[in-house]
Amino acid sequence: MEYLAGSKEIVESMPKLHSREPFTPAILEFCDDIAKELMRVPNGRNYPDMITLGFWLRKASTEALRKRFAIKDENVHLGRGVIFHVAPSNVPVNFAYSLFMGLLCGNANIVRVPSGDFPQVSMIIDVIHKALCRHPDMAPYICLVKYGHEQEINDHFSAICDVRIVWGGDATIAEIRKSPLPPRAAEVTFSDRFSLAVIDADVYHMMNEQEKSELARGFYNDTYLTDQNACTSPRVVVWLNSIGKEAERKEFWSRLWEIVDKEYVFQDIQGVNKLTKKYLLAADAEINIKEGKFIENKDNRLICVEIDKLTENLPAYFDNAGFFPEYAAEDISELSILCNDSRCQTIGYAGKREMFAPLIKMGVKGIDRIVPIGKTLDFDFIWDGFNLYERLVRTVVIY
């Protein structure tokens, strides 16, 4: 096991460390210092997900979180203690959001960082080290570790934590749950999810050039920056009011392709996986497909497959790295076949948010977030339907 921040001694001292009140001035100042450092990282602008983290940690942003979530009553609110965070292996910046969420709530934090070799991870950790030199009082509350699938390490961290947060999906949850928790410890798990995008063709038609470019950029950031590995990344694109709007659909994909062609690089195996999913989708007896109607497939960095219906088994054909089944819906209620699946997490949209009211009122079991395209990766304390502030803070009742 490698300690990227903190040490064995810091980990062993955490169970006796006093919790803090949420959103204390010292924690807010530390986060703001991190934000400023992230904005100064050389070539940092090449990693929009890291810059977004910086904006989220700014004093104005964390103050807004404090006003939204800090409970004002006659009681005392404290962090629950030690949080053991298991970050996903394929989303580079998630570990930092989880860490700072735990810290803002007044807790000590042990974070297993992604196993992949991501530049963002190294840059964020370097920034944390610089900030800790100016805020040494934060050091006992932060430990970042990197290791494989050693259960004995999971056992140890689980045995000393007060809350365990597992972000890695179904397989990771099953692995981590082999390690028992103390009787009073709580657990928050984030299982496998999928997300979708909905675009109102009438609204797209009325957009100006800048708005259309911003939409393509936002969609690119939502999807390609994480190779569609994030649970929030749209896997299927649904168009509303698109009869007679073939030109608008073609324009959207063409604008997206311009960005992909300039900026996106992927591994050969990702291309093989996408082709495999395309052929499997074509073989499905329930779904008819027509590929390439709205985009010119110069290579398979962008594959758009038009389908004639949404089905319950469509998620079985979802894939990463720029693979998008596309569907033209006559009514928003058609999305219920996907959204009644509890795995359905986020809808990114371009249009009016009111258009989702009939779908929500149907009582679908899925959908935890409805956000504009370009904002699906934006993190909040309410995630997957959980109020994470409430999960990470305990209340001392005083009568």
N, C-alpha and C positions, 0 to 999 in steps of 0.2 A: 504494500500500500504506500502511496506517495502523498505526502502532505503538501498541498499547493499553497495553503495559508493556515496558520495555526500550527499546532504540534500535538504530540501524544499527551504532554503535560496539560495543555489547555483542555483537551477532550476529557481527561480524567478529573479536572477541576470543575467541569460544567455542572454536574449534578448538585454541587453545593453552592453554585453561583446564585446570587440573588437576582430574581427577575426584576425587570423595570416596568414602569408604567408605559403604556403605548404612547407613541408620538412625543416623547420627551424632547426638549430643545436640543440636547446633545445628539440624539439620534437623527433629528432633522438636519442639523448642521453637517453631520457626517455624510448623510445621503446627498446633500447639496454639494459638498466638496467632491464626492464621487461624480456627480453630474457634470461639474465644471471640468474635471479631469478627462471625462469621456469625450467632451466636446473638443478637447485639445489634442487628442490622440492623432499622431500622423497617419494620414490615409484613412482615418476613421470614417470619413464620408463615404467610403466604398462599402461600408457595412451599415445600411439603414436600420437594421434591427438593433444594432448597438447604440446608434444615435437616438432611436426611439426610447431605449432604456434610459439614456441620459435625460431626456425630456421628462420621463416619468419620475425621475429622482430629484428633479429641481424642487427648490423650496416651495414655489408656488403650487406645484403639483401635490407634494406630500401634505402641505397645509390644507389643500382641498380635500384630500383623503381624511385628514384629521377631523375636519368639520363635518364630513359625511358620516364617519363611523365612530368617532370617540363619543362614548356615552356620558352624558352629563346627569349625574344623580348624586345621591348622598353616599354611595358606596365607593369602594376602592377597586380599580381595575388594574390587573397585572398580567404580564405574559405568563403562559402556563409553565414555562421552564425551559427544557431542552427540546428542540425540534430536530428530528432526523429527516432530512430531505433527500429523496431519491429522484434525481433529475433524469429526464429522458435522454437517451443516447444520441438522438438524431435532430434535436432542436437546440442549437448552441446557446442561446441567450436565456432559456427558461430557468436554468439554475440560478441566475442572478436575480430574476424576479422573485423566485421562491425564497432565496436568502434574505433579500431586503424586506420582503413582506414579513418574514419571521422577526427580523430585527425591529421594524417599525412597530410591531405588536409587543415588543419588550422582551423577546426571547433570546436565548443562546441557540446557536445554529450549527449543526454538522451537516454539510452538504456533499453528497456524492456527485461530482461534476460529470459531464458527458464523457464517454470513453473515446469518442471521435476526436480527430485532430483538427479543431476549428480555430482559425485565427482570432475570432471574437473572444473565445474563452481565454486565451493567453493575454489578450489586450485588457480584458476586464479584470483579470487577476492582477496584472501589473498595476492597474489603476487602484485597486483595493489596497495593495501593499503601500503605494505612495500615500494614500489617504490615511492609512493606519499609522504612519509615521507622525502625522499631525494630530491624530485622534487615538492615542494609545489606550484610552479607556474603553475603546470598542473591541480591542484585540481579544479579550477573554470570551467574547460573544460570537466569534467567527472561526470556523474551522472548515476548510475546503479539502476534500480528499479525492483521490482517484484510485480505483481498484477494479478488479474484474468481477467474477461471480462467486467470490469466496463467501460461503454461508457463515463461517465463523466471525467474519467482520460484520456482516449484517446482524448476526446474533448479538454481538457486543453493543453496537450502536442502538439496536432496538431495545436492549435491556436497560439502557440508561436514559432513554428518551421519555418525554411526557406526551409528545405528539409525533406521529410518523406520517409524512406526506409522500405519497408514491405517485409519480407523474408518468411512468413509463408504459402504461397500457396493460392489457390483460395478462400477458406472459410475465411481465415484470412484477405485477401485483402478486401473482401466484408464487413466484420465486421468493419475494420478500416476506410473504405471509408464512413461509416456513419458519421464520424467526419470531418467537413469541414476544409479546409486549408485556410490560408490567400491568398489574390489574387495573390501575387508574389511568393508564395511558389511553389516548384516543388515536384514531387513525382517519386520515382523509386520503381517498384513492381516486385517481383519474384514469378511467378505463378507456378502451379503444372507442373513439368517436369518429364521426365524419361530418363534414359541413358542405354547404352548397352556396351558389350565388344566384341571385334573381335580378334580372335587368328588365325594366319596363322600356320597350322599344319606342313608345311614344315620347317618353322623357328623354331617351337618348337622342331621338331625332331633333329635339329642341335644344340640345346642348350646343355651345359654341366650340370652336376649335380647342381652346385651352381646357375646357371642361372634359372634352373627349380624350385629350392627351392625359389629363390627370386621372381619369378613370382607368385607362389602360395601364398607367404606371401603378396606380393603387392595386389593381388586380394582379399585376406582376409581383409587387411586393408581398401580397397576401399568399401567393402560391409558389413562385419560383425561388424566393429567398430561402425557403426551407425545403425545397424540392417537394412541396406538398406533404411533407411529413408531419407538420403541425396539425393537431386535431381541428384547428380553426380554419385550415386552408380549404377553400372550395374544391370539391371533387367533381361536381357536375354544375353546368350552367343552364338555368331555365330562363327563357324569354317569355314575357307577357306582352300582349297587344302587338304581336309581331307579324300579323297577316299583312302582306304587302310591304314588309320592312326588311326584305332580304338585303338591300343595300346597306342598311344600318348594321345588320349582323356582320356582313362582310367587312365593313369598315372597322368594327370593334376588333375582330380577330386580326386584321391587317395591322392595326396600330399595335396590338400586343406583339405580333410577330417582329415588328421593327425593333422593339426593345429586346426580345429574346435573341434575335440575330446578332445584336451588338454585344450583349452582356452575359448570356447564359452558356455555361459549359457544364457538361455532365459526363458521367462515366459510361462506357459501352454497355455494361450490364443493365443500366437503367433503360437504355434503348431497347434491349432485348426483352426486358420485363414488360415494357409498354406494348411492344408488338404482340407479345403473348396474350396480354389482356384484351387487346383489340380483336384478335382472332377468336378468343373465347367468347367475347361479347357477340361477335358475328354469328357464332354457332348457337347462341341461345334461341330456343324455339319461340319464345314469347316476344322477342324484340327484333325489329327490323332496323338496320342501320344504313346510312348513306354517308360515307366518309368524303371529306374534302369539298363539300358544296360551297362553303363560305371561306375557306382558306386554301392557299396553294401550298401543299406540303413539300417544301424544298428539302427538308430532312425531318427526322422525328423528334426534334426538340419541342415541337408543338403539334400535338395530335388532337384534332377536334372531330369527334364522331357523332353525327346527328342520329338520334334515335327517335322512334315513332311513339314511344310510350315510356312512362315511368313504372317500374315494377318493384315488388318487395325485394327481389334478389339482385337488383342493380348494384348495391354496394359491394357485392362479391366481385365485380369487375372494375372497381375503382383502383387507380394506380397513381404513381408519383411522377415527378419530374416533367410535368407538362402534358398530362393526359386528361382530356375533358369530354365526357359525354355531354351532348347538348340537346335540349328539348324545347320545343315551342308549345307552351301551354295556352289553352283557351281561357282557363279560369284558375285563380290562385288555389282553389280547393283541390286541384289535381296533385298538389305537392303533398297532400296528406298521406299518400301511400309511402313516402319516404319519411315524412316528419312525424308519423305515428310510431316510428322506431325510436326507442329511448337512446339509441346511439347517436341520433341526429343532434348536433350541438349548436352550430352557428349558421346563420344565414347572413351573408354579405349582400347588400342590395344597392341598386341604383334606381331611384324612383321615390315614391312617397311611402313613408313607413306605415301609413294608414291602410295600405293595400293588404297588409298581413292580418288585419283584424278578423276577417271571416275565418282564416285558417286557424288562428289561435283559439277562437271561440268554439271551434269544433272539438276542442279538448284533446289535441294531439299529445302523445306522451313524450315526444322529443321537443327540440328547440329550447335552448337556454339563453341564447343571445341573438339579437337582430341588430346588426350594425352596418353602417355604410361600407361599401367596397373600399379597400384601402385601410380599414380600421380593424380588420378581423384579428390581427395579432396583438392589438392593444390590450394590455393586461389590466385587470381590476380585482379588487378584493372579493367581488362576487363573481364566481367562476364555476361553470358546470352546475349552476343552481345552488352552490354552497356559498354561504356568507363566511369567508375565511377569517375575517376579523373575529367573529363569534367563536370560531373553532380554535383560535390561537390565543384567546384572552380568557382569563377566569375572573369572576366577580367575587369580591369579599363583601358580603352583605353586612351592613351596620344598621341596627335598629335604634 
